[in-house]
Amino acid sequence: MEPRGWLPLLLQLGLMWPPWAQPEPQLRVFVVPHSHMDVGWLHTVQENMQAYVTNVYNSVVEALTLEKKRRFIAVEQEYFRLWWDGVASHWQKRKVHQLVAKGRLEFVLGGQVMHDEAVTHIDDQILQLTEGHGFLYETFGVRPQISWQVDPFGASSTTPTLFALAGFNAHVISRIDYDLKEAMQDNRQLQFVWRGSRSLSAEQEIFTHVLDQFSYCSEGFNWDGEAIFPGPSLDGKYPSMEIPVTEDSIPDFTHLLGKRVLHKASWFQTAHILWPWGCDRQFFNASLQFANMDIVMDYINSEASEFGFSVEYATLGDYFRAVHSDQVAWQVRDHRDFLPYSSDMHHAWTGFYASRSGLKALARRASSLLYAGESMFTRYVLLAPHPYLDPAWGLQQLQQLRWAVSEVQHHDAITGTHVPNVGDMFVEHLSTGMQGVHKLMASIIQDRSPAHSGPEPGGHFAVVYNPLAWTVTTIITLTVDFPKVSITDESGLPVPAQAQRSKDMPSAYDLHVLTTIPGLSYRHYSIRPSRSSQEETGEPEPFVAKTTQFGGRLRRYGGQVGGSLVPVKNGCYIVFMDLDTNLMHSVWERQSNRKVYMTQQFMEYHANSDVWQGPISDNYVFTPSGTAEPAWEAVRMEIVEGPLVTEIRQYFYREVNNSLPTFTIYSRLARGPQGSDGALLCHHIEQEYQVGPLELNREAILRTSTSLNTGRVLYSDNNGYQMQRRPYRNYKNNTIARNYYPMVQSAFIQDRRSRLVLLSNQAHGVSSQRNGQVEVMLHRRLWNNDKWALNNDLTLNDSSVVHPVLWLLLGSRTLTSDLHQRSGLALQHQPVVMLREMNEIAPRGSGSRQQEAVTLPPSVHLQILSIPGWKYSSNHTEHLQTLQKDREHEAKADLRRVLLRLQHLYEVDQDPVLSRPVTVNLQSVLRGLGSVVSVEERSLTGTWDVSEMRRWTWSMRDPHGHRGNSSQPSPPPRGPEVTIYPKEIRTFFIHFQE
């Protein structure tokens, strides 16, 4: 590569500046010490704490205290908090406060973890950032202002938007496509201003720095070696320790550093060079690291004119302040993301979109439970005396689940790229947190059950809570022991219901109940066994669904299909099932009066397991041996029909003689009230799948083939926030895998007349390999003989059975644009059903109190309503004064301060009505929770008053490019009325009267 840019005299092989020329400025190298500490990957959190994390913080604090010029950046707050709360001495805490105040220890990113960007949901990304930022602000009064997303496998365009909203000034990423990074290096385009959203104002853009090919590691400068497990070395010897810096060895180190600087200088536009010093699990002996590097740096600086550069210890803040001061006109990047990620032509990192599918599902279930628990608790604390629970205990239950959900967003957690015992840790933390929130919910509903005369064996109360801030009409499902029951609501009136034999427990029955629930409100139902026949009592009983069996059909290799069709209907669709094949044949969408041919089948990609025979698939990468093959030989079908729900059950058998199916589809069409109340219920086909156990080295997909003329263009979402257009691309290698994308919440294909939307309640991989096709990777089971993977137990021999759910929406673009976002949220946040037996004595004074709904306009989503329990003052000056006065004083949690976050769901041009700005009077909307005293707008994670937040502005080559709906963000509210523009996310503290 030709040297160019800021190349010093010595490094340009003795070339001299012409005598009349002004020499270029000397390079300034910013050495940023760091340790990359995965919150679970090859070892559990506790194993890492014991082996090296504790020593990182112990030794870094000591090393920084000894020498003023030294610096360090701290990233993952889960580890720092565990050290701070459980290990750090009073002296260490005092020193950390001093180091932070002087800017020598800098917190970057500041979340609990370094979250994955491909398969995480936006709500969970915000949660884990909020948890970390809240702790840092409460403890030190600081707010991180630089990101450090250097290890996630690809970069989402949601992230620059979130970090801008959190008050960040710069964003650092690393893993992007190898060929793109190479081109950006050649053209010195590794730094740019990124506008992550096409609808938001330019104020919500961020300066972005892509680490060069050396990434975040600094090979050759690691004097403390590699951490060993289970604990620190007793003799201080570690594997792979660099030789100490001496008079004899110093030329080797300075030459290597100079060579790296030369490369970096040719890839960037300014004379400021970022040189991350550290790597995975380093600085557990920080004194040894700094003692050696001090010598190297002192030597270079003493000969700076000869070397052509100077070196200094720095934080990321130091580096970006220098870059910002240069006032370069930067290139602007639009809302495109950096997904998928390939590290070379043979390794497309698209396998992890579906690895450990069961953990991905559990993580989202936990997130949904937390979302419901937060608003239930907030409503309870603000409105009620607390006879049944201590609010401090309630906050503790929520906090435990907040931590667990935050932890699993780590880029080696929800991705499925960890060893089995670390996966067990994530599951244990999530399950324990969920149990705590279930206990909290049970305490909250203690006094919400309808009053009754006394115990009734076999009977149940069902309390149903809607966590969304809209009225929801849906069908809830309860499991009962018998079909003959009477079900009544809180007024004693009978409720529409349907009973059918449970598919999961043959001895039990599923009871489907039609319900309409206002926003953040409860419904109460009594389910009693029928003592006598319906004719005697006059009480209506649930309709018992009728099951029709269809014989098995072998997989066809040709011949007639579609000769005999069975229609399954609701008010929006007619699904035609083909009796020649027992597969779906077509769907007629009533509103647009269009029939779309549509068939579905399970297929598998086969994977090579021998590293000597070619590239393999593993937890991270997807490298199929060829195109997908059908994974079944026979399919059996039955249809369970009732007045509320009709269910089509298709059982796919890998072998004709198998007694158990490997794959199952349960397709459900619901019938509800006509009109807008029932629109979301009517306009989707729910599909629940049962997949597994798979054979070894198989990657299972559901392929849906349609008559839509899509041109192989797919749309998939970034983190449930915005859609990306994904045209099919041909590559020299790995074309199948490189056309896979993450689907966190939704994907769709379309032609000019119709759109088919897939909505999911967990992350999957999605692709469109042929015109009119969309395929979703649901499960993977892999093993390979790679020595490193075997030694670390990092294979994906996942023999589990998984039960993912998709909703299919078919209709015109107008219809699906209207329903897409709200349907995705309705799937993610279904009403919470809590059962109590009637043989429990109801508490005195119980009964369903009057409640006032919380209702937002249909284009605005209540992203969070919670009592965080923070103890800091909203006034920054007051908070800093409090910290200086008494760090040991334990303030009380403010239970009247509520964190509210609202999100506009629509893009600027998506819908003629729903894309308009919306004005909301928060006092009026929240009056059902109490009397609002004041509203203050905050940054995304709550730590800034937005009126005081001043982000850096960057010069751009395209200052007048597309800036969404306006060139200015919405002004902070002067009263309870706020106007929310398309795709805006606005965060508030709402203070309620005592």
N, C-alpha and C positions, 0 to 999 in steps of 0.2 A: 504494500500500500504506500502511495506517495506521501511523504510527510508534508503536512500543511498546517495552517493555523498558527498556534502559539508554540513554535519550536525553538528551543534555546540553542545557543551557539554550539555548545559541546555536543548536544544530541544530533545536530545536523552535520555530524561527521566533519567538523572543522571548517564548514563554509562560513565565510566572513560577511558581515553586513557591509554594503557599499559605504564609503566614508561619509557620503552626503545623506544617507538614509537614517531615519529615526529608528533605532532598534525597537522590536516589538516588546510589549511589557513582559516582565519576568513572570513565569508561571508561579502560582500560589497553590500549594497542595494542602488540602484540608483532610487530615487523617482523623477519621471518625471511629473511635473504639466502640465495639458493640458485641453482644453475644446473642446468637439466634437460639432461643430456647422454646422448643416445640411443647405445647401444652398437651402432651400425649402423642406419641408416634411409635417408637420402639419400646418405650418404657412409660409407666404410669406417672402421674403427677407426683405422687409421694416418692417413687423411686428416683425421679429426677431431682426432687428437693434434696434427698439424702446424698445422691452421688455427686451433684455439682452445683445446683442452683443456689443453695444456701451459701456455698463458698464464693460464688460469683459476687453476691451482694456484700458479704463480709469483707472480701479482699478488695473489691472496687472502692468501697467507702474508705478503707484504710489507705489504699494507694493514692486516691484523690486528695485525701487529707494531708499526705506527706509532701505533695508537690503541686503547687498552684497551677502550673501550665497544663496539667492533665485534664482530660475530659472523658465523659462516657454518656451513651444514650441508653435509656431503659425503655423497653417496649411492652412486654406482656404483663398486664396488671394482675392477672391471677397469681403468678409467681411472686411478684413484688408484694402483693397484699399478704400472701401466706408468710413470707419472710418478715414483713413489717409487724403483723399481728402475733406471730408465733415464735419468732427467733430474735429479732432486733433488740438490742439492749437500749437502755435510756441514752447512753452515750452515742450509740450509732444513730438513733433517731434524731438527736440534736445535731449531729454532723450532717445527716441527710438534709435536714431543714436548711442548714447553712449552704451546703453545696447546691441545692436547688435554687435558693435565693440568689446565689452568685452566678447562676447559669452554667455551672461546671458539670452538674448532673442534670441531664435534660430528658424529660419524658416525651417520647414521640409516639404517634398513633394513639396510645393511651387507653385502648380498649382492654377488656379482659384478656383477649387473644388477638392474634393476627388472623382475621377471619378469611375463610375461603370466599371467592367472588363469583364462582360459577354456579354452585348449587345451594347457596344460602338465600333466604328470603329477606327482603329489605327490612321488615319489622325486627327480625332477629339480629341483623347487622346493627341497626340503631340501638337495640337493647344492649348488646355487648359493649358498644361504644359508650352508651349512657352510664352503664354500671362502672366502667373504669374511670370515665371523666368525673363522675360524681364523687368517687373516692378521692381522686387527686385534688379536686377543687376543695373539697371539705377538709382534707388533711394539710395541703400546702398552699391553697389559694392560687394554684397554677392551672392553666388550660393548654393542653397540647395544641400546637399550631402547624406541625409538619406530620405527614403520614409516613409510614414505612411498611408498605405492602409488598415486600420483596420476595416472598416465597410462594404465594398463591399461584395456582396453575392456570394462568390467563388473567386478564383484567377486564372487569365489567365497567360499562359507562354509567352505571348507577353510582359508583363509588365517588367520582369527582363531584357529583351533585351533593352527595351526603357530606363529604368532607368540607365543601364550601359552606354548607349550611351550619356545620359545626364550628366554623371560624378558622379553618385551616388556611395557611398561606401557600403551601406547596405540598405536592403529592409525589411519592416515590414508588415506582413499580419496577419489576424486573422480567418476569417470565412472559415473554411474548414470542410469537412465531420466530423460529431461528432465521428464516430468510428475510423476514421483515426487519428484524433487529440488525442484520447485516447491512441491509440497504439504508436503514436510518443512520447507522454508524458512518457508512461511506459518504452520506450526504449531510452529515452533522445535523441530524434532525431528532436527536434523542431527547431534546427539550422542546416543549410546546405548551400552548395554553389550550386546555381541553374543556370544551363545552359539552357537558355530559347529557344535556337534555335539549331536544329541539323545540320545546315549548317554553322553557324557563328563560328568564332574563339573563343577560350576559354577566350580571353580578354573581351568578351562581356557577361560574367557570373557575378553573383552578390551574395554576402553573404545574406542569407535570414533568418529571425527570425519569427517564428510563435508564436503569443501570446498564452499563455496557456489558460486553461478553464476559468480563470477570465477575459479574454479578455482585453479591454482597460478601464474598469471601476474599481472603488475601493470602493465598497459598505461599508458603515460604517464610511466613512471619508469625508462626504459632509456637512460641517457646514453652507454653504450658502443656502442650500435647493434647491427647484425647482423653476425655473423662472415662473412668472405668466404673463398672457396676458390680456389686450393689453399693459400694461406698468409696470414699477417697482412699488413695494409696497411703499406706503407712510410712513408706520410705521416701515419698515425694517424687518417685519415678513414674512416668506415664508413657504410653506408646506414642510414637511419632513426634517426640519433642525435637524442636529445631536445636542445632548446636548453639551455644551461647555466643553473643557478639563479643569478639576480642579484636585486638589489633590485627591479627592474622585474617580473621573471618569478615571483618567489616567491609572490605571491598566487594565481597560476594553479595552482601545484603544491599549495599548502596547501588551496585550495578543492576540488581534485579528490580529494585524500586524505581531507578531511573528509566529502565526499559518499559516498565508498566506506565509510568508517567508519560513517556513518549507516545505510546499507543493512545492513551486516553486523550492527550492533548489534540490529537488529529481527529477526534470524534466529536468534540464539543466546540461551541462558538466563543466561549469566553476564556480568559486566562485563569479561571478558577477551576481546580480539579478536585472532584470528590473521590476520596480513596477510603472506602469502608475497610476498617481493620478489625477482623474477627471472622467468625463463621459459626457453625453449629456447636453448641456446648463448649464455648471458650471463655477465657477470663476467670476460670475458677481459681487460678493463681495470678491475680491481676498484678501483684507486686513484681513477679518474675517477668510478665509480659512488658510492663512499663519500663522496668529496669533495662531491658535489652533495647527496646525501641527508643528510649531516651538517648542512648549512645548513637544509634543510627541517625536520628534526627539532628542531634547536636553536630554530628560530623558533617552532614549535608549542609546545614545552615552556616557552618563555619566556612564552607567552600561554595556558598550559594551562587556566586558569580561564575564559578567554573561549571557547576552543575546546570545553571540556567533556571533553577527553581528553588523555592524555599518550601519548607514543610512546617506544619503546626498542628497540634492537637485541636480538634474542633468538635462542636456539636453540629447537627444538621441545621439548626437555626443560624449558626455562624456562617455556614456555607451558603445558604440561600439568601441571607442578607447581602453577602458579597455579590452574588449573581444578580440580585434585584437592583443593586446600586449601579450596575453597568448600563441599565436602560437600553438593552438590545430590543429590536422589534421582532417579536417571536411569531412563529407560525401558529395558526389556529387549527385545531382538530375539532371535527364535529362530533355528533353523538354516537358514532360507530364505536364498538367495543374491540377488545383484543382477544376474542374467543373464536374458535378453539385455539389451543396452544400446542404446537409441535416443537420438540427440542431438536429434532433433526428429521431427515426425510422418512425415516423408518418408525418414528415414535410420535404418534398423535395421542396427546393426553386427553382422550375423550372417554376412556373406559370408566374413570372415577365418577362420571355423571350417574352411573347406575351401580357402582360397587357398594356392598353392604346396604342393600335396599331396605332391609328391615330397620336398620338404625336411622336411615333417612326418614322413614315413616314415623318412628318413635319421636325423633327430634321435633317434627312438625306437630305431632299430637301434643307433645309437652308444651310447645309454643302456644298452641290454641287454648289449651287448658289454662295457661298462665294469663293469656289475654282475657279470658272470661273471669278468672279469679281476681284480677286486678280491679275490674269495674264493679264486680260484686262486692268486694271488700270496701272500695271507695264509697259506694252507695250506702252500705251498711254503716260505716263509721260516721258519715256525714248526717245520716237521717235518724239513726236509732240510738237509744241508750244501749249499753253493751252488757246485758246480763249474762250472756252465754260465752263470751270470749273476751280476752284481754287483747286490745289492739296491738300491743307490743308483740304478743305471741303470733298474731295474724301476720304482722309484717315479717316476722322471722320465717314463717312458712313460705311466703311469697319470695323472700330474699333467697331462700335455698333453691327454689326453682329458677329464679332469675339467673343465679350463678350457673346452674346446671345447663340451662338453655344457652347461656353465653359461651360456656366452655365448649359445647359441642359444635359451635360455629368455626372452631379452629380449623385451619387448612389441612390438617391430617386427621380430623375427626369425622365430620359429616361427609367428607369425601370418601370415607371407607379405605383410606390409605394407611392404616395402622395395623399393629399386630393384634391377635385375638384377645389377649388379656387386657390390653388398653381399651379395646371395644367393650369388654365386660365392665371396665371402670366407668365409661361413658353411660352405659345402660343403667348401672347401679345408681349413679348420681341423678340421672333423669328420673328413674323409677322412685327413688326416695323423695325427690322434690315433688313429684306428682302425688305421691301418697300424702305428703304434708298439705298440699293445696286441696286435695279431696277432703281431708279432715277439716280444713278451714271452711270449705263450702258447706259441709255437713253442719258445722256449728252455726253458720249464718242462717241456714234454713230451719234451724231448730224451732223458731217461732213463726215460721211461714206456712206450716202445714195447716190445711183446713181443720177447723174444730170438728170433733166427732164425739159420738156418745160413749164410745168405749172400744176396747180391743176387738178386732175382728180377724180371727186366724185366716191366713191365706190372702188377706187383702193388703193393698199397698197404696200409699200416697206417692204420687209423682209430682215433683216440683221441677218445672222446666223454665230455664233462664235463657233469654236471647241476648247475647253479648254485643250484637251489632246495633248501631244507632238508627236503624230503620225498622219499620214493621215487616216482619217476616212471616210468610205463609209457607208451611212445610209439613212434611210427614215425619214424625218421630217414631222410633221403633223401641218397644219394650219387650222383654222376654218373660213369658208367664208359663205356668205349669199346665194350664188347661184352656181350651178355646171358649168355654162358656163363662163369660165375665160380663159385668155391667161396668161401664166407664162413664163417669160424670165429671163435669167441670166444677169450678169454685162456686157456681150458682146452683149446683145440683142438676143441671141440664145434661141430657145424654149427648155424647160426642161421637162423630163419625169415626168408625174404626173397622179394621179388617184383621182377621186372625188367619195364620197359616203355619204349617209345620216348619220349625226352624231348620235352616240348612246346616247350621253348626251343631245343634243338639237335637237329634231326632225325637227325643222324648218330650221336648218342650215346644212352645209355640211363639212365633213372632207376632206381636200385636202392633199393627201400624195405626197411628192416631193422627188425624188431620188437625193441625193447630195453627192459629194465627196469634202472633205475640208482638206487641209493640216494642220499640227500642229500649234496651237495658231494663227489661221488665220480666215479670214472672207469670206463668200460668200454673194452675194447680189442678190435678186430676186425682180422682179416687177410683181405684180399680178393685172391684169386689167380685168374689166368685158368685155366679148365679145359683141361688138356692133352689129355684124351681124353674119351670119352663117359661119361655117368653109369653106364651099364651096366657098363663096364669097371672103373671105379674104385670104384663103390659110394658115391661122395660125392654128397650131394644138391646139386642146382643150384637157383638161384632159379626159381620159377614165372614163366613169361613170360606177362604179362597179355594177354587177348584183347580186340581192339577191334571193336566193332560200329558201322557207319556208318548214319545215318538221313538221309534226303533232306531238302533245305531246305523250309521252310514259310514262306509269306507271312503277314504280319501280318493277323489276322482282324478284320473290322469287325462281326462277328455270325456266326450259323450255329452248327453243332454243334461242341462241344468235349467232351473227356472220354470219347469213344467207344472209344478204344483206349489203354490205359495200360500203361506198362512199369515194373515195380517194381525198385527198387535197394535192397538190404537190408544192414543189419548187425544186431548183437544188440540194438540199442535202437530203431532206426527202420526204417520202410519208406518210401522216397521214391517217389512215383508221378509219372512223367513222361508228359505228354500227347502222343501221336504226332500228334494233329490240329494241334497248335500248336508242338511242340518246347519248350514251357514247362513248368515245374513245375506240377503239378495239386494235390497234397495230400501231407501227411506223416502217417503213422500212428505214434504214439508208443506203444511196446509196454507200458511199465510202467503207464501210466494207461489203456491200451486205448482211446485216443481218436484219432480221425482229424480233423485240422484242414486245411481247404482253404486252400491257400497257392500263390500264383503270384507270379512276379517278372518285372519288365521294366525296361529302361533308359529313362529319360525325360529331357527337358531343359527347363529354364526358359530362355526367350529374354529377352535384356536389351537395353534401349535404349542406343544409343551416342552420341546427340546431346544434349548438355546443354541445347540450346535447345528440345528436344522434350519435356522432362520429366526426372524423377529417373533417375539411372543406377546400374548396379551397378559396383563397382570392387573393389580389393583389400580394402577394409574392409566396405563395405555391400552388402547383397543387396536389389535392387529389381526383381523380375521384372515383365515386361510383362503377364503373365497367368498362368494355371495351366500346369502342366507338360504337355508334349506328348510322345508316343512318339518315340523317337530312332532307330528302326530300321524297316525294311520287310520283312526276311526273317531267319530264324534257322535255322542248321544245327546238328545235334546228333550226337555220337558218345559211346559209353559204353565205357570201358576197364575191364574187369573182372578182378580177381585175388583171391587168397585173403586178402590183407592189406588192400588198398585197392581200392575201386571208384571211378572218377572219371567224372563226367558233364561233358562239354565242350559248352557252348553258344556258338555264334559268331553275333553279331548284326551285320547288315549295314545300313548307313545307306541304301544304294540296292540294288535287286535285283541290279544288274549289277556291283556292287563286287567286286573280287577279294580285298580284305583286310577283315576285320571291324573296326568301330570299337570294339565292346565284346565282351568274352568273360567267361563265368563258368566256372570250374573248380570243381565241387562234389565233395567227397571224403567218403566214408564209410569209416571204418577198422574193422577187426575185430581184437580183441585177446583177452587172457585173460578168462574170466568172473570175476565177483566185484569186490571193491573196487579191486584193482590196475588193472583195465581200465576203471573207471567213467568217468574223465575222457576217455579215448580213445574210448569207445563213444558217450558222450552228447553228441556235437556233430557238426554237419555243417560241415566246413571249406569256405569259399568264397574262392577267389582270383579277383580280377577283373583284366581288362586294359581300360583305359579311355583312349581317345584315339588319335591327336590329334583334339581337338574342332574344330568349326567356330568361327569368331569370334563372340563374344557369346552363348555357350552355357554353361549351368551344369548339369552332368550329375548325375543322381541314380539310385540303384537303389531302386525302390519295391516293397515286399513287401506284398501284399494278402492278408489272411487272413479266416477265418470267425469269429475271436474277436470277442466283443462288448465292445469296450474303451471305448466312450463317448468316444473321441478323447482319452484320457488317456495320456500318455507318461511314462516315467521315464527320466531320464538322469543321468549321474554328474557329480560335481564332482571332477575331477582324479584319477579312479581311486580315490577315498577313500570317498565316500558318495553315495547316490542322492537325487535331487530329484524330487518329483511335478510334472509339467508338464501341467496341464489346458489344453485348447485354448481360446483367448480370441479374441473378436471385437474388432476395432479399427476406427476410422473410416478409417484409412489403413494400407496395408502389412501387412495381416493375415497373409498367407502368410509374409513374412519375419520378423515379430515372433513367430511360433510356431516358429521354428527355435532350436535349443539346441545347445551344444557336447556332443559325445560324445568323451571322452578315452579311455575304456576300455570303457564298456558303456552299453546302453540296453535297455529292455524295454517291451512292451505285454502286457496280461493281461486275462482275464476271471475269473469265479469258479472255473473248473476248470483253466485252463491259462495258461501264461506263455511268451512267445517272447522269448528274450534274444539280443541281438546283442553280441558281444565283438569288440573291435578292437585292433590293435597300433599304431594311430596315431590322431590326432585327426581328426574329421569333424564336419560339421553334421548334425543329426538332427531329424526332425519327424514328427508324426502329423496329417495334414491331413484324414483321413476315418476313420470308425469302422473298426477292424480293420486299419488301415494303419500302416506305418512306412516312412519314406524316409530314405536316407542320401545326403548330397551328397558325391560322390567326387572331383569335379574341376571346375575353372572356367577359362574362357579368355575374356578381356574386353579391349576397347579402347574408349576414349571420347575425345572431342575437348575435354575440359576443359583449358584453357590451362595452369593450374598443373601438372596431372598430366603433360602432354606436355613441358613445360619441364624437369621433374624426372625424366622417364622413369619415372614411377610409374604404369604401366598393367600389366595382368595378361595380356599376350599370351603365355600359357603353352601352347606347342604340344607339350609332352612327352606321353609315354605313361606312365601310372602303374599300379602293381600292388598295390593295397590288398588286405588279407585280413580277412575276418570269420569268426567262428565263430557258428553258430546253435545255440542250445540250446532245445529245445521239451520241455515237460513240466509236471507239476503244480507249484504254487507251492512245495511242500515240497521236491521234488526239485531245482528250479532254485535255490532259496535255498541249498541245501546245496552245489551245484556251482559257482554263479556266480563267487564270488571266486577260488576255486582255479583254475577254468578260465581266468579272465582272466590270472592269473599264469603258468599253463602256456603260454598263447599268447605272452605277452610275453617269457618267459624260457625259451625252448626250449633243449634241450641243445646245447652248442657242439661242432661236429664239426671235428676237425683231421686232415688227411691228410698222410701222408709216404710217399714212394715207397719200394718195397722195394729199389730199386737203390742206396739210401743204406746205407752200412755202419752197423750199429747201434753205439752207443757201448759201450765195455767196461763190464761190470757192469750193463748195462741190463736191463730187465724190469719187469713191472708189480708194484710192491711191494704188500704188504698195506695196506689202507686201512680206516679205521674211519669209518663214515658219521656225518654230523651230521643228526639227525632231530628235528624239532619236532612238536608236536601239530598236527592238521589245521587248527585255527582260528588258528594263530599263524604269521605270515610273517616270515622272515629278511629284513628290509628292507635291511640292509647288514651286511657283514662285511669290514672293510678295515683296512689299516695306513695311517693318514693320513700318517704321517711327521712329525707335529708335534714341535717341539723344546721346547715349554714344559713346566714342571712342572704336574702336576695340582693341586698346592697353590697357591692364589691368592697367599697371602702370600709364599711362596718365589719364585713367578714375578715378582712386583713387585720383590722385592729383587734378583733377577738382572738385571731390566731397568735398575734404578737403578745397579747396579754397573758393568755393562759392556755397553753397547748394541752394540758392534762385534763382540763375541765370537760366533763361529758355533758354536752347540751342535750336537750330532749328533742325527739323527732317532732316536726311540725305536721300535725295530722289535719290541719285545715288548709294546707297548701297542696293543691292537686296539679299534677302534670297532665296537660291536655295536648294532644297532637292531632291535627287535622290534615288530611291529604285530599287534594282535588284529583279525581280518578282519571280525568280525560285529557287527551292531548289537545292542542290549540285548535286543530281543524278536524277533529274526529267525529263530532256530532253537532248538528246545527243548534240544538238546544242545550245538551248536557256539557258542551265545551265552553259555555259562557262563564265568565266570572260569577261567583256566588257570594252574596253578602249574608252573613250569619250574625244574629244578635246572641252572643254567648250567655248573657244574663237570662234571656228568655228561654233559650234551648236548655239551659242547665237548671232552670228553676225547680225542677223535680228533685234536685239534689240538695237544695238549700238556697240561701240568699248569698249571691255573689257580691263580695266587698270590692274587689279590684281584679283587673286583668293586666298582666304584664307579659309582653312577648319576649321569648328567650331564643337562644341558639338551639340547634337541633338536640343537643344533649343537655340543655338546661343551664349551662355554666356561665353564659354571657347574657347580659341584657342587650338585646339587639341594637338599641339606640347607642350603646357604647362600643359595639364591635366594629373595628376598623380593619378590614382586610387589605392586603397590599394590592395595588393595581399594577398591571404589567403592560408594557408597550406591545402592540400587536401589528402584524403586517396587514391584518384584515379587521380594523377596528369597527367597521360599519357592516360587518357580515350579519347573517341572520341571527337575531337575538330573541326569538320567541315572541311573546305577546307584547312586551314593552321593553324599553331600555332600562327601566328602573324596577327594583323589587317592590313588593307591596310595602307601604309605610307602616310603621308600628301603630297599633290601635291607640286612639286617644280616649276610647270608651269601650263599652262592651261589643260594639259592632266591628266586625272584621270582614274584609273582602278577600276571597281566595281565588287566585287565577289558575288556569289550567296547569296541572302537574305540580303545583306548589305544595310544599309540606311546611306547615306553620306550627310552631311549638309555643305553648303558653303556660305560665303559672296562673292558676285561678285560686284566689284566696276567698274562702267562705267564712261567713259569720259564725261565731261560736254558737 
